[in-house]
Amino acid sequence: MTFNKYTILFACLFAIFPNIAFAEDTLTGLNAGVALLGATPQGDFADVMDNNVWAGNLFATVHIADSPVAAGINLAVGMYGRNEHKAPLVSTLVTVKEITTNSIFQGHLMLRLQPQHAAVRPYLDGLVGFTHLSTSTKVTDEDEYDDEGIIASSTNKQDTSFSYGIGGGVTIRLWQPMPQPEEDNPLMALHLDLGMRSIYTNPLTYLTEDSFTYNTDVYPYEVTIEDYHSRADIHAFYIGLVFEF
């Protein structure tokens, strides 16, 4: 499918968001989920990447009345690379640790088609939002492993682009509380969540683990940085839990 087809599809789907945002009486079935997401780069992004993308994923949706249509937001934050090496600070007598991290953050509006009442509930997702890629470097004490030892930090490169995607999966009910006449339990069920997703972006400028070339034959040592410009498409798989309220 092409970008134009997706644009038309999602423009139609998400046209309903303004109509439901102010109609609280039509919203039912709050679901909130957390998942571990692993993704493989695609296309030009894969050509310059040696790593997979690992991220934590959060979402929240509400169903529209008793229909299978649910709307909400989806957030993913993670890493697609990390470098660490030791270097002299002012002289070769003092050594520090330099850590470079490649990060990804995605925020999307999500439209989900899923039946509300079943132990096993397949679903389809449509997503529209943005993807943000950034690379930052921090200098820490040689033996420090937390943020307390940070001497300096800097953002080397960051860029944001429009992104969209489709996905699907299934939730499987793991637990449902027994009804108690005198007890008001907001949690109605706990589900296992298994799914996959493809995200497509507009071109971005970004750095990878291979963007940095270090010349340690001179002091202070020289660093050559090569950036890349392409789409950052990914195919992702995830496993998580969904809390139904």
N, C-alpha and C positions, 0 to 999 in steps of 0.2 A: 504493500500500500504506500502511496506517496504522501508527502506532507500536506498537499492540498486536500486530499481525501480526509485526512485526520482533522484538518482545520474545519472543514464543513461539518464533519460529524460532531466534534466537540463544541463547536459554536451552537449547534442545535441542542446538544445535551445540556450544556451549562447555561443556556438561556433560562432554565427553570430556577436557577439559584436566586435571582432577585425576587422571584415570586414566592419562594418558600422561606426566605430569610426572616420575613416579618409575619409569618403565619404560624405562630407557636402552637396553636391548637391542632395543626395538621401533622406535627412532628411526634413520632413515637419511637420506641425501641433504640435507646442509646447503646452503642457498642464502642468499646475502646480496646485497642490492641497494641501489643509490643512484640517485636520479632527481631531475630538475627538474620541479616541479609548478606548473601554472598553474590557477587556479580562478576561477569566476564566482559571486558571491553570488546567493542565491535568496530568493524571498519577501520578508519584511519586511527582511531583511538587505540585499537589493539596493535597497530603497527609500531607504536612507540612505547608500548607498555609491556613490562615483564611480569606484572603482578595482577592479581584479582582485586576487586574492590570489596571491602568488608565494612558493614555499616549496621547501626542500630536503627530500627524502623518503628515509628509510632503513628497511630491513626485514631480518628474518632469519627463516627458516622451516626446519623439519625435517620430512621425510616420515615417516609412520607405517608402518614396515615397507616392503613393496613396493606399498602402495596409492597411489591418486592423492590421498589426503588429506594435507595439510601444515598444521602449526600453528606460530605464531610471534608476533612483535610487529612493529608498524609505527609509526614516529615521523615526524612532519612539523613543521618549524619554519620560520617565514617572516614576512612583513610584509603588511599590508593597507592601509598608508598611512604617509605621512611628510610633516611640515611643517618648514620651516626659515625663520627670519627673524632679522634683526639688531635689537638693542635696546640702549638705554643701561643701564650697570651701576649706578653710583652717581650719576653726572651725565652730561650729554650729551657730556662730554669723553672718556668711555670707552665703547666699544661692544663688545658680546659677541654671540655667536651662540647662538640658542636652537633646539634641534632636538627635535621631538616625533615619536616612532615608535609606530605601532600594530602590535603583534606578535600572532602566533597560534602556539600549540603544541598539537599533537594527539598523543595516545598511545593506541594501540588494540591489543588482542589480535586476532589475525587467523587465520581459518581459510580455507585455500585448497584448491580442487579443481583438480588439474592432473596430466596424465600425466607420468611421470618420464623416459621414454626416447623422445625424438623431437627432430628438428631444429627443428620448429615446434610449440610447445606452448601452446594456449589455456588460460585459467584463469578461474575465478570466485572472488571473495573475499567473505567476511563479516567485519565488524569491529565490535567493541564496546569502548568505552573512554571517553575524556574529551576535551573541547576547552577550552583556556585562552586567553582574550583579555586582553591587557594594553596599556596606553598609558603610556609613560614619556617624561620630558622631561629633557634635559641642557643645561647651559650651558657653552660652551667659549670659548676665546679666538677673536677674530674671524677670524683667519687659520689656525686649526688644523683639520686634517682627520682626526685620529686621537684615540684616547682619552687620549693624554698631555696634551692641552690642556683636559681637563674641569675646570671650576671647581665645579660642583655638579650633582646629578641627583636626580630624584624620580619615583616611580611615581604617576601621576595616577589610574588606575583599573585594576582587574583582577577577573576573575571566571572561574569554572570551572563546567562543566556536563557531565552525561552526554551521550555522543554515540554514534552507531552508523551503519553504512553498508553499502553493497554496491558491488561493483566487478567489473571484468573486463578482460581484455587478452590479450596474446599475447607470448611470448618466442620470439626467433629466434636460433638458434645462429650465432655469428660465428666462433668459434674453438674448436678442440679439440686438445689436444696429442697428438702421436704417442706411442704407448706405448714406453717405454724399459725394457728388462729390469732394468737395474741402477739405475734412477733412480726415486725416490719423489716424484712431483709431486702435492701436495695439491689443486691446481686442476685440475678435470676438464673445465671448459668455461666459455666466456664468451658471454653472451647479450645481445642487444638486447631491451629491455623497453618495450612500448607499451601504455598502458592508460588507463582512465577510472574514476572513482569518484564516488559521491554520499555525502556525509556529512550527517547530520541531528542537530541538537542540541536539548537543552532550552533554554528561554529564559535569556539572560544579560544582564547590564548592562555596557555597553561604550561606548567613545568612538570617533569617526571623525575624519578630517581636518576635517570641517565642524563639529565640536563646539566649536571654539574661536573666539570673537569678540574681537578686540583693539580696545581704545579707546586710541589713541595721542595723543589730544588732551589728556590729563592726564598728569602725571608724579608718582609712578611710574605707568605705564600700567596700565589695568585689563583683566582677562581674564575673560570670561564663558564658562562651560563647560556645555554641554548634553549629558547622557548619553542613551543609548537602551537600551531593554529589548525584546528579541525573540529569536527563534531565530537562529542563525548558520549556516544551511544553505548548503552549497556544492556545485557540480558541478565536478569537477577532471579534468584531462587531464595525463598525464605521459609523459616519455621518459627512459630510463635504461639502466643496465647491471646485469646479474645475474651474480654469480660463483658457480659451482657447484663445491662441494668434495666 
